[in-house]
């Protein structure tokens, strides 16, 4: 499976092209956090990625680390085109996290758009931050948002 399917490179690349009002909003203090198995295409991308100092790349999060990991993030983002089931979405939900994913495959079956999460049209990476900002506005928080995109 290549990263063309999982989408972490798209999210990491798009993050710094999102409109400044979204990136710099106090309701969306972004600290992108990538986690998961690194595919070869992601490793190639990461070696050349110029914003490594502003994006945390954890790699694989072990079963023992998952509870702490989910406690450390505010929103779960799954930019995958091929998530057949979506176990990571279930884990996020079990840990009380709102989620944003493409409305394809398992995520479309698991999330109820606007209720248990937000579904984004496939390929529309610009919608991910808008939903995160809306989530924080609704919650009335100015806490930092740490976004998880998995797998790499």
N, C-alpha and C positions, 0 to 999 in steps of 0.2 A: 504494500500500500504506500503510495507516494503522498507527499504533502499536498499535491494538487487536490487530493481528496479531503485532507483533514483541515486545511485552512489556516494554520498558525502563521505562515509567512504572509498571507493576505492581511490578517488582523494586524500583525506587527508592522507591516509596510503601510497600511492604511492609517494607522493611529496618528502618525505625524502629518497626514494630509487632511485629517478631519478639520472642519472649520475651527478657527481659534476660539470663538465663543464657547464651543463645546469642550475643547481640550482644556481651556483655562477657566471654565466656570468653577466657582467655589463649591458647587454642588457635584462636580465631577472631577475632583482632584485625582487624576489618573496615576496609577502606578501599575502598569501592565505586568502581569505575572503569567509566564508560560510554564506549563507542566505537562509531562507525558513523555512517552518514548520518542526519541528523536529519529525521524526518518532521514535517509541520506540527503534528500533534497532540502530538508530543513538545516542539516549541518552545513551544507554548502551555502545556503542563504545566510545563516548566522555568522559564518566566518567573514562575510562581506558587509554585514549589517552595521550601519554607521551609528545607530542609536543604542548600542549595547549598554551604555552607561545609564540609560533611562528605562530599560526593560529588564525585568528579572527573569532569567531562564533557569528554572529549577531542575529540568530533566525529569526523570522518573520519580514519582512520589510513592514510597512504599506503603503497604497496608498499615504499618505501625504509624506512619506519618500523616495519614489521611485525615484523622480527626483534627489534629492541629492545623493542617493545611486548610481545611474547610472553615475552621474557626477564624483564620487569618484573612479571609476574603469576604467581600461584600456582595459581589455579583458573579455568577458563573456564566461564562460565555463559551458556547460550543459552535465554532465556525466550520463544522464538518458537513460535507456533501454526502458522505457515505455512512453515517451513523445508523446502522441497521436496527439497533435496539436502544441504546442511550443509557447504559448503566451509570455513566458519570452524571447524567441529569438526575437520575434517581438518588444518587449519593448526595448531590447538591440539595435536592428537595428534602431529603431526610435530615440534612443539617440546617434546614430553614433558610436556604439561600434562594433568592429570585434567580431566574435563568433567562438567557437570551440565546436562541438557536435558530438555524434555518428551518423553515417549515417543510422539511423533507424527512422521509423515513421514520425512524423511531421517535425523534423529537416531536414531530407533528402528531404522533399518537400519545405521547406522554404529557406534553404541555398544552394547557388550554390558554390560548392567546388572551392576554389581558387579565388573567386570573392566576394561574399557576406559573406564568412566565410570559415571555414575549417571543413570537415567531416572526422571523424576518424572511422576506423573499430571497430565494437562493441567489447568492452573489452580491447582495446589497449590503456591503460592509459598512456603508455610511449609516445605516439604521442602528447598528449595535450601540454606538455611543449615545444616540438620541434616547434609546430606551433606558440606558443606565442613568442618564440625567433625569429622565421622567421618574424613574424609580426613586431616586434620592429626593426629588422635589416632593413627591407624594409622601415620603417618609419624614420629610421635614428635617433632614440631616445635612450637615455639611462635612460629615466624616469623609475621609479619603476612600476612594473606590479602588479596590484591587481586583483586577480582572483576570480571570483564569481562562486560558484557551488551551484545550487539551484534545488530543495529543499533538505534539510537535510533529 
